[in-house]
Structures are given as structure tokens and as C-alpha cells.
Amino acid sequence: MYWYIPISVVLERLSDHHLRILDALLASESGLSFNRLVDSLRGRVSRSVISREVRRLVEEGLIRTERDARHRQRILYRLDGRIRELAVRILGNVGRAGRAGMGVEEAVERISGLIRRYGEVSRGLRDGLIAAYLRHRVLEEVREILLAWGPLPPSNG
């Protein structure tokens, strides 16, 4: 069954700060301590905002906490396993180096594949926050593919 959640409701609950935090955690399979998370977002999100928004993301179930096995007092933050699994299903493992040499046909194929896989995965999602985050990742990947070609030529007009 497909549940419709108005995008305005989802966007009110998932801010740019949330997206940046989730992106940082997606990039780290082993999780991040609070200080490492702050370091990875330095200059983009303040420490106090990260602290407040991490608590909110934990409450929403998008990230989880666990004790660091090596340092018992340290808490690690990890992206929820389901979100990571869905992101990998949609995005695959293409990094910046993989995008740099793409031709037009390959880029079009990659973008259409992203959209197709996102559509397949999102149909079964009941959680609007997870769907919104995955949509954000697809849009960022499309943006990165387009930016890999460099700046647009000047227009004639």
C-alpha cells in the first residue's frame, strides 16, 4: 500500500541541517563520534545545532546511537541500517572518480537508473522522512553528475 504524505509536512521536519548530518553519517559506515561529526560539518553547521538536530534525528529513528567498543564513554552515531541499505540499492557505489569520465550516454543512463531505482524503492516506503532523504540523495547525485562536466558554456543571448 502506498501512503501519501504531503511534501510540505516532510520538508518542515527535515531541514538542510538534518540532510547534512545524514549525508555525513551515510559517508561513514563505521559511525561517527559527536566530535568527528562536528569536524565533518565544520563551517556548514554549528556545534549547538548539530547537538540539537542529532537528538531530533535519533527521536525520529533516522539515526541510532551505540557505545564505542574501544572507548566505553564515547557514543557513536550511525545512520539507520535500513536507510543505508536503501541508499546503496538506489545509488550504488559510484564515487566522484566514477563520475568524472562519464560521457553523455553514460550520464543519461546513470540518471535514469537513479530515478527508476528511487521510484521502485519509494513505492514501498511508508516513512516520508526516509523517502525525502533518499530523494535528496538522488538529486545530489544527479547534481554531481552534471557538475562533473564542468561549468556550462556562456549562452548566446
C-alpha contacts under 8 A as a table, 3 or more apart, distances in Angstrom:
res1	aa1	res2	aa2	distance
1	M	124	G	7.11
2	Y	123	R	6.16
2	Y	124	G	6.43
2	Y	125	L	7.31
2	Y	126	R	6.95
3	W	125	L	7.76
3	W	126	R	5.81
5	I	9	V	7.19
5	I	10	V	7.30
5	I	128	G	6.19
6	P	9	V	5.54
6	P	10	V	6.76
7	I	10	V	5.03
7	I	11	L	5.99
8	S	11	L	5.17
8	S	12	E	6.13
9	V	12	E	5.29
9	V	13	R	6.60
10	V	13	R	5.24
10	V	14	L	6.22
10	V	128	G	6.22
10	V	129	L	6.08
10	V	132	A	6.97
11	L	14	L	5.08
11	L	15	S	6.54
11	L	132	A	7.80
12	E	15	S	6.80
13	R	129	L	7.72
14	L	17	H	7.92
14	L	18	H	5.75
14	L	19	L	6.95
14	L	129	L	6.95
14	L	132	A	7.89
15	S	18	H	5.15
15	S	19	L	6.40
16	D	19	L	5.02
16	D	20	R	6.18
17	H	20	R	5.19
17	H	21	I	6.24
17	H	45	V	6.61
17	H	49	V	7.82
17	H	50	I	7.55
17	H	53	E	7.36
18	H	21	I	5.16
18	H	22	L	6.10
18	H	53	E	6.54
18	H	54	V	7.83
18	H	57	L	7.41
19	L	22	L	5.10
19	L	23	D	6.00
19	L	133	Y	6.85
19	L	136	H	7.77
20	R	23	D	5.02
20	R	24	A	6.20
20	R	41	L	7.49
21	I	24	A	5.19
21	I	25	L	6.35
21	I	37	L	7.64
21	I	41	L	7.61
21	I	50	I	7.54
21	I	54	V	7.62
22	L	25	L	5.11
22	L	26	L	6.06
22	L	63	I	7.88
22	L	79	L	6.77
23	D	26	L	5.01
23	D	27	A	6.29
24	A	27	A	5.24
24	A	28	S	6.69
24	A	37	L	7.07
24	A	40	S	6.88
24	A	41	L	7.61
25	L	28	S	5.15
25	L	29	E	7.34
25	L	31	G	6.36
25	L	32	L	6.92
25	L	37	L	7.86
25	L	77	Y	7.45
25	L	78	R	5.99
25	L	79	L	5.56
26	L	29	E	6.70
26	L	79	L	6.19
26	L	84	R	6.57
28	S	31	G	5.44
28	S	32	L	6.92
28	S	78	R	7.98
29	E	78	R	7.61
30	S	78	R	7.30
31	G	76	L	5.66
31	G	77	Y	5.31
31	G	78	R	4.56
31	G	79	L	7.48
32	L	35	N	7.89
32	L	36	R	5.74
32	L	37	L	5.76
32	L	76	L	5.18
32	L	77	Y	5.29
32	L	78	R	6.76
33	S	36	R	5.25
33	S	37	L	6.15
33	S	74	R	6.80
33	S	75	I	5.88
33	S	76	L	4.55
33	S	77	Y	6.11
34	F	37	L	5.05
34	F	38	V	6.19
34	F	75	I	7.34
34	F	76	L	7.07
34	F	77	Y	7.25
35	N	38	V	5.03
35	N	39	D	6.16
36	R	39	D	4.91
36	R	40	S	6.11
37	L	40	S	5.14
37	L	41	L	6.38
38	V	41	L	5.22
38	V	42	R	5.90
38	V	45	V	7.87
38	V	46	S	7.67
38	V	47	R	6.04
38	V	50	I	7.08
39	D	42	R	5.06
41	L	44	R	5.50
41	L	45	V	5.77
41	L	46	S	7.93
42	R	45	V	6.26
42	R	46	S	7.07
43	G	46	S	7.19
45	V	49	V	6.55
45	V	50	I	6.58
46	S	49	V	5.29
46	S	50	I	6.22
47	R	50	I	5.11
47	R	51	S	6.21
48	S	51	S	5.08
48	S	52	R	6.30
49	V	52	R	5.16
49	V	53	E	5.95
50	I	53	E	5.18
50	I	54	V	5.78
51	S	54	V	5.41
51	S	55	R	6.50
52	R	55	R	5.47
52	R	56	R	6.57
53	E	56	R	4.90
53	E	57	L	6.13
54	V	57	L	5.03
54	V	58	V	6.13
54	V	63	I	7.90
55	R	58	V	5.15
55	R	59	E	6.25
56	R	59	E	5.02
56	R	60	E	6.22
57	L	60	E	4.97
57	L	61	G	6.19
57	L	62	L	5.44
57	L	63	I	5.85
58	V	61	G	5.02
58	V	62	L	6.02
58	V	63	I	5.01
58	V	64	R	5.68
58	V	65	T	7.58
59	E	62	L	7.83
60	E	63	I	7.85
61	G	64	R	6.76
61	G	80	D	7.18
62	L	79	L	6.35
62	L	80	D	5.41
62	L	83	I	7.53
62	L	130	I	7.51
63	I	77	Y	6.65
63	I	78	R	5.51
63	I	79	L	4.45
63	I	80	D	4.84
64	R	77	Y	5.81
64	R	78	R	5.40
64	R	79	L	6.40
64	R	80	D	6.03
65	T	75	I	6.39
65	T	76	L	5.58
65	T	77	Y	4.75
65	T	78	R	6.33
66	E	75	I	5.59
66	E	76	L	5.37
66	E	77	Y	6.78
67	R	71	H	7.68
67	R	72	R	5.96
67	R	73	Q	7.01
67	R	74	R	5.99
67	R	75	I	4.63
67	R	76	L	6.03
68	D	71	H	5.26
68	D	72	R	5.60
68	D	73	Q	7.35
68	D	74	R	5.49
68	D	75	I	5.67
68	D	76	L	5.92
69	A	72	R	5.95
71	H	74	R	5.47
72	R	75	I	7.80
79	L	83	I	6.85
79	L	84	R	6.54
80	D	83	I	5.48
80	D	84	R	6.49
81	G	84	R	5.10
81	G	85	E	6.09
82	R	85	E	5.07
82	R	86	L	6.15
83	I	86	L	5.16
83	I	87	A	6.02
83	I	130	I	6.77
83	I	134	L	7.97
84	R	87	A	5.08
84	R	88	V	6.18
85	E	88	V	5.26
85	E	89	R	6.25
86	L	89	R	4.99
86	L	90	I	6.24
86	L	121	V	7.24
86	L	134	L	7.89
87	A	90	I	5.17
87	A	91	L	5.74
87	A	92	G	7.60
87	A	134	L	6.40
87	A	137	R	7.78
88	V	91	L	5.16
88	V	92	G	4.86
88	V	93	N	6.94
89	R	92	G	5.83
89	R	117	R	7.46
90	I	114	L	6.02
90	I	117	R	5.22
90	I	118	Y	5.75
90	I	121	V	7.60
90	I	138	V	7.84
91	L	94	V	7.33
91	L	114	L	6.44
91	L	138	V	7.15
91	L	141	E	7.84
94	V	97	A	7.78
94	V	98	G	5.49
94	V	99	R	7.07
95	G	98	G	5.27
95	G	99	R	6.59
96	R	99	R	5.22
96	R	100	A	6.35
96	R	144	E	7.84
97	A	100	A	5.32
97	A	101	G	7.55
98	G	101	G	6.63
98	G	102	M	7.41
99	R	102	M	5.52
99	R	144	E	7.69
99	R	145	I	5.87
99	R	148	A	6.29
100	A	145	I	7.88
100	A	148	A	5.31
100	A	149	W	7.26
102	M	106	E	5.81
102	M	107	A	5.94
103	G	106	E	5.32
103	G	107	A	6.10
104	V	107	A	5.09
104	V	108	V	6.10
105	E	108	V	5.15
105	E	109	E	6.07
106	E	109	E	5.03
106	E	110	R	6.02
107	A	110	R	5.00
107	A	111	I	6.06
107	A	145	I	6.76
108	V	111	I	5.16
108	V	112	S	6.04
109	E	112	S	5.23
109	E	113	G	5.99
110	R	113	G	5.05
110	R	114	L	6.19
111	I	114	L	5.07
111	I	115	I	6.32
111	I	142	V	6.16
112	S	115	I	5.13
112	S	116	R	6.03
113	G	116	R	5.03
113	G	117	R	5.97
114	L	117	R	5.27
114	L	118	Y	5.97
114	L	138	V	6.44
115	I	118	Y	5.09
115	I	119	G	6.08
115	I	138	V	7.33
116	R	119	G	5.12
116	R	120	E	6.27
117	R	120	E	5.05
117	R	121	V	6.13
118	Y	121	V	5.19
118	Y	122	S	5.79
118	Y	134	L	7.49
118	Y	135	R	7.25
118	Y	138	V	7.47
119	G	122	S	5.25
119	G	123	R	6.13
120	E	123	R	5.69
120	E	124	G	7.55
121	V	124	G	5.99
121	V	125	L	6.98
122	S	125	L	5.09
122	S	131	A	5.99
125	L	128	G	7.39
125	L	130	I	7.72
125	L	131	A	6.73
127	D	130	I	5.53
127	D	131	A	6.44
128	G	131	A	5.01
128	G	132	A	5.98
129	L	132	A	5.04
129	L	133	Y	6.17
130	I	133	Y	5.13
130	I	134	L	6.16
131	A	134	L	5.16
131	A	135	R	6.06
132	A	135	R	5.06
132	A	136	H	6.17
133	Y	136	H	5.00
133	Y	137	R	6.36
134	L	137	R	5.04
134	L	138	V	6.29
135	R	138	V	5.10
135	R	139	L	6.20
136	H	139	L	5.14
136	H	140	E	6.12
137	R	140	E	5.03
137	R	141	E	6.11
138	V	141	E	5.10
138	V	142	V	6.23
139	L	142	V	5.10
139	L	143	R	6.12
140	E	143	R	4.93
140	E	144	E	6.14
141	E	144	E	5.02
141	E	145	I	6.21
142	V	145	I	5.09
142	V	146	L	6.30
143	R	146	L	5.20
143	R	147	L	6.09
144	E	147	L	4.98
144	E	148	A	6.02
145	I	148	A	5.23
145	I	149	W	7.33
146	L	149	W	5.84
146	L	150	G	7.65
147	L	150	G	5.30
147	L	151	P	6.98
